[in-house]
Protein backbone atom coordinates (compact mmCIF):
# COMPACT_ATOMS: atom_id res chain seq x y z
CA UNK A 1 0.00 0.00 0.00
CA UNK A 2 1.43 3.36 -1.05
CA UNK A 3 1.68 5.96 1.69
CA UNK A 4 1.14 9.65 0.94
CA UNK A 5 2.50 12.41 3.16
CA UNK A 6 1.23 15.92 2.63
CA UNK A 7 2.61 19.28 3.67
CA UNK A 8 1.58 22.86 3.18
CA UNK A 9 -1.81 24.42 3.62
CA UNK A 10 -2.87 27.00 6.17
CA UNK A 11 -4.55 30.37 6.34
CA UNK A 12 -4.07 32.96 3.63
CA UNK A 13 -5.76 36.18 2.62
CA UNK A 14 -7.70 36.44 -0.65
CA UNK A 15 -5.30 36.95 -3.52
CA UNK A 16 -2.54 35.16 -1.69
CA UNK A 17 -0.63 32.00 -2.55
CA UNK A 18 0.04 28.62 -1.00
CA UNK A 19 1.96 25.56 -2.07
CA UNK A 20 0.98 22.01 -1.23
CA UNK A 21 3.33 19.04 -1.44
CA UNK A 22 2.65 15.32 -1.37
CA UNK A 23 5.33 12.66 -1.20
CA UNK A 24 4.55 9.07 -2.12
CA UNK A 25 6.36 6.05 -0.71
CA UNK A 26 6.64 4.56 -4.19
CA UNK A 27 6.31 5.28 -7.88
CA UNK A 28 2.75 6.17 -8.92
CA UNK A 29 1.35 6.71 -12.40
CA UNK A 30 -1.11 9.46 -11.53
CA UNK A 31 -1.09 11.88 -8.62
CA UNK A 32 -3.10 14.92 -7.79
CA UNK A 33 -5.39 16.73 -5.37
CA UNK A 34 -9.04 16.56 -4.43
CA UNK A 35 -10.75 19.04 -2.15
CA UNK A 36 -13.89 19.03 -0.05
CA UNK A 37 -15.55 22.13 1.33
CA UNK A 38 -18.12 21.96 4.14
CA UNK A 39 -21.45 20.75 2.82
CA UNK A 40 -20.07 20.01 -0.63
CA UNK A 41 -18.95 16.92 -2.47
CA UNK A 42 -15.31 16.10 -2.88
CA UNK A 43 -14.04 17.34 -6.23
CA UNK A 44 -10.94 16.83 -8.31
CA UNK A 45 -8.77 19.95 -8.32
CA UNK A 46 -5.82 18.87 -10.45
CA UNK A 47 -4.07 15.73 -11.59
CA UNK A 48 -0.81 14.90 -13.31
CA UNK A 49 0.54 11.71 -14.83
CA UNK A 50 4.10 10.49 -14.75
CA UNK A 51 4.46 11.70 -18.33
CA UNK A 52 3.35 15.20 -17.39
CA UNK A 53 -0.22 15.24 -18.73
CA UNK A 54 -2.30 17.54 -16.53
CA UNK A 55 -5.98 18.05 -15.83
CA UNK A 56 -7.56 20.92 -13.88
CA UNK A 57 -10.98 21.79 -12.57
CA UNK A 58 -12.41 24.74 -14.49
CA UNK A 59 -12.62 26.76 -11.29
CA UNK A 60 -8.84 26.72 -10.77
CA UNK A 61 -7.53 26.96 -14.33
CA UNK A 62 -5.10 29.83 -14.69
CA UNK A 63 -4.60 30.07 -10.91
CA UNK A 64 -3.34 26.66 -9.82
CA UNK A 65 -0.40 24.75 -11.25
CA UNK A 66 0.33 21.11 -10.60
CA UNK A 67 3.79 19.65 -11.09
CA UNK A 68 5.72 16.61 -9.98
CA UNK A 69 9.22 15.39 -9.33
CA UNK A 70 9.25 11.79 -10.53
CA UNK A 71 12.66 11.11 -8.99
CA UNK A 72 11.23 11.96 -5.56
CA UNK A 73 7.69 10.64 -6.19
CA UNK A 74 6.41 14.03 -5.12
CA UNK A 75 3.62 16.19 -6.48
CA UNK A 76 3.18 19.91 -5.88
CA UNK A 77 0.18 22.20 -6.17
CA UNK A 78 1.00 25.88 -6.49
CA UNK A 79 -2.11 27.89 -5.70
CA UNK A 80 -2.12 31.56 -6.66
CA UNK A 81 -4.77 34.26 -6.48
CA UNK A 82 -6.65 32.26 -3.89
CA UNK A 83 -10.32 33.00 -3.33
CA UNK A 84 -12.56 32.35 -0.32
CA UNK A 85 -14.33 29.65 -2.33
CA UNK A 86 -11.05 27.72 -2.46
CA UNK A 87 -11.40 27.08 1.27
CA UNK A 88 -11.53 23.32 1.76
CA UNK A 89 -9.67 20.28 2.98
CA UNK A 90 -7.25 19.31 0.24
CA UNK A 91 -6.31 15.65 -0.03
CA UNK A 92 -3.54 14.14 -2.07
CA UNK A 93 -4.65 11.26 -4.28
CA UNK A 94 -2.71 8.64 -6.18
CA UNK A 95 -3.39 5.69 -8.41
CA UNK A 96 -3.30 4.34 -11.93
CA UNK A 97 -5.86 7.02 -12.70
CA UNK A 98 -7.48 9.49 -10.31
CA UNK A 99 -10.14 11.15 -12.45
CA UNK A 100 -12.90 9.61 -10.36
CA UNK A 101 -13.12 8.90 -6.65
CA UNK A 102 -13.50 5.20 -7.36
CA UNK A 103 -10.23 5.13 -9.27
CA UNK A 104 -8.10 6.57 -6.47
CA UNK A 105 -5.88 3.95 -4.91
CA UNK A 106 -4.41 5.90 -2.03
CA UNK A 107 -5.24 9.07 -0.09
CA UNK A 108 -3.23 11.50 1.95
CA UNK A 109 -4.35 12.60 5.38
CA UNK A 110 -5.76 15.91 4.14
CA UNK A 111 -4.66 19.47 4.84
CA UNK A 112 -6.83 22.50 5.54
CA UNK A 113 -6.64 25.51 3.25
CA UNK A 114 -8.51 28.56 4.50
CA UNK A 115 -8.79 31.73 2.44
CA UNK A 116 -10.08 34.58 4.54
CA UNK A 117 -9.36 38.19 5.36
C-alpha positions in Angstrom: 0.0 0.0 0.0 1.4 3.4 -1.1 1.7 6.0 1.7 1.1 9.6 0.9 2.5 12.4 3.2 1.2 15.9 2.6 2.6 19.3 3.7 1.6 22.9 3.2 -1.8 24.4 3.6 -2.9 27.0 6.2 -4.5 30.4 6.3 -4.1 33.0 3.6 -5.8 36.2 2.6 -7.7 36.4 -0.7 -5.3 37.0 -3.5 -2.5 35.2 -1.7 -0.6 32.0 -2.5 0.0 28.6 -1.0 2.0 25.6 -2.1 1.0 22.0 -1.2 3.3 19.0 -1.4 2.6 15.3 -1.4 5.3 12.7 -1.2 4.5 9.1 -2.1 6.4 6.0 -0.7 6.6 4.6 -4.2 6.3 5.3 -7.9 2.7 6.2 -8.9 1.4 6.7 -12.4 -1.1 9.5 -11.5 -1.1 11.9 -8.6 -3.1 14.9 -7.8 -5.4 16.7 -5.4 -9.0 16.6 -4.4 -10.8 19.0 -2.1 -13.9 19.0 -0.1 -15.5 22.1 1.3 -18.1 22.0 4.1 -21.5 20.7 2.8 -20.1 20.0 -0.6 -19.0 16.9 -2.5 -15.3 16.1 -2.9 -14.0 17.3 -6.2 -10.9 16.8 -8.3 -8.8 20.0 -8.3 -5.8 18.9 -10.5 -4.1 15.7 -11.6 -0.8 14.9 -13.3 0.5 11.7 -14.8 4.1 10.5 -14.8 4.5 11.7 -18.3 3.3 15.2 -17.4 -0.2 15.2 -18.7 -2.3 17.5 -16.5 -6.0 18.1 -15.8 -7.6 20.9 -13.9 -11.0 21.8 -12.6 -12.4 24.7 -14.5 -12.6 26.8 -11.3 -8.8 26.7 -10.8 -7.5 27.0 -14.3 -5.1 29.8 -14.7 -4.6 30.1 -10.9 -3.3 26.7 -9.8 -0.4 24.8 -11.3 0.3 21.1 -10.6 3.8 19.6 -11.1 5.7 16.6 -10.0 9.2 15.4 -9.3 9.2 11.8 -10.5 12.7 11.1 -9.0 11.2 12.0 -5.6 7.7 10.6 -6.2 6.4 14.0 -5.1 3.6 16.2 -6.5 3.2 19.9 -5.9 0.2 22.2 -6.2 1.0 25.9 -6.5 -2.1 27.9 -5.7 -2.1 31.6 -6.7 -4.8 34.3 -6.5 -6.6 32.3 -3.9 -10.3 33.0 -3.3 -12.6 32.4 -0.3 -14.3 29.7 -2.3 -11.1 27.7 -2.5 -11.4 27.1 1.3 -11.5 23.3 1.8 -9.7 20.3 3.0 -7.2 19.3 0.2 -6.3 15.6 0.0 -3.5 14.1 -2.1 -4.7 11.3 -4.3 -2.7 8.6 -6.2 -3.4 5.7 -8.4 -3.3 4.3 -11.9 -5.9 7.0 -12.7 -7.5 9.5 -10.3 -10.1 11.1 -12.5 -12.9 9.6 -10.4 -13.1 8.9 -6.7 -13.5 5.2 -7.4 -10.2 5.1 -9.3 -8.1 6.6 -6.5 -5.9 3.9 -4.9 -4.4 5.9 -2.0 -5.2 9.1 -0.1 -3.2 11.5 2.0 -4.3 12.6 5.4 -5.8 15.9 4.1 -4.7 19.5 4.8 -6.8 22.5 5.5 -6.6 25.5 3.2 -8.5 28.6 4.5 -8.8 31.7 2.4 -10.1 34.6 4.5 -9.4 38.2 5.4 
